[in-house]
């Protein structure tokens, strides 16, 4: 009987968010603090994320597989001593040097192991010539691995129990688990600049084909991990399959479950086709929408009144992340500030100002390469959307672009106040809408919101005193007044707020003296080995039993 191959799938190594020979300080392993609340300091949600794609692959192949999330280089070397048959490394373009170093270490410590490269970094032209890998996975990884291992291509999708954790906010240590669901991959729209769309060849790859499958997975995750809050990752246009959405809404409403879909991605044209009360019944809390620019209207935004859409979503408690592309080819020194002001006028809960980035594998990359506009002197670890433009722009140097981006985040923060306060503002507004609805499930969601109002009073009291300008303090007071109109004055809010203020001020001092970078934790997870326990460098830590697969998770 043949012994199945032993597989190690790993992320790149830490530290992250530091300038060294392998990486840059801009490459922080966080979503909010790195992209959405970049200038907001202690008001940023600090969150740790696992390598979801690796866990999804491991859960859907038959070979015994170990996931090593965020190791140090020394911890990675120690794991290699176990002698794996296949070692897969997932990386993005800015982590090219880390991936190359890891392969060099594999060849030295475990020369018999075969190496697989995966992740968006594999879109780099001729990646096989730069990193000594045996196989390169470009695109969806489950079928790639099953083909590599000689396993059947047809399979029933299994989802791992895996999620992110909010670990700090306003200096307060937290441990809030949020389940991550990979309902599918890709987007059919194929915008010229979009690396995720073109990486999956501009098709939608559904892992969960029906609304019932998504709902059943939510129930399973709640049973096993207690999760009631879900972020949908990989499905770049979640609302594309209307039948699937309507079925999910049906099951959510009939069950009476008050699940929350904390983040989903959707284009404005599709969002505009759904009734916001229906989305609210389904538990949708935040949608990520690409507004991109008022000067270049992409087909997904054609004919959409973005301000009206955002306002109506907010009325039903649905927050928005609005992303904008800076230094588009139509941008000039004169009009780019007008575009930044346009995004601010939409009053999103969160904002992303990404520089136009001709990512490998996109039509934008191929066009700029033909036009000989790529600035190859900019190191590959700096070629992303959060530092420089790395192509010849007719009106901006890379350093001017960097300055414009930083100033855009600061201007948005100072104009709209902390995203945390905006989030509370939307919930206070939604309470009035939902509580007056004839829908039982929306009335129940209103009551669920109300249970948080006491905490909101304390957060707002502290925020008013922690924000850096009088104007921002005034914005916070306006939200506090709205809250008091629907909930009255809260008892003990000043005492609780004072405690939050002290912790927030202490966090400000700590980060100013030291660093605000939070390193991701090293986690080791085993799949398909029949063991349902969690192993750690310090011993047994947690249990995640699963009826579908053997898996264990540990932290170090």
PyMOL commands that set and color helices and strands:
alter all, ss='L'
color gray80, all
select helices_A, chain A and resi 32-36+41-43+52-59+73-80+93-109+120-123+127-130+141-149+195-199+211-225+238-240+242-255+268-271+276-281+299-301+306-315+336-345+363-370+380-382+398-416+419-435+440-450+453-466+470-487+493-513
alter helices_A, ss='H'
color red, helices_A
select strands_A, chain A and resi 7-10+46-48+65-69+86-90+114-118+135-136+163-169+172-181+184-185+205-206+229-232+260-265+286-292+319-326+350-355+523-527+551-555
alter strands_A, ss='S'
color yellow, strands_A
deselect
rebuild
show_as cartoon
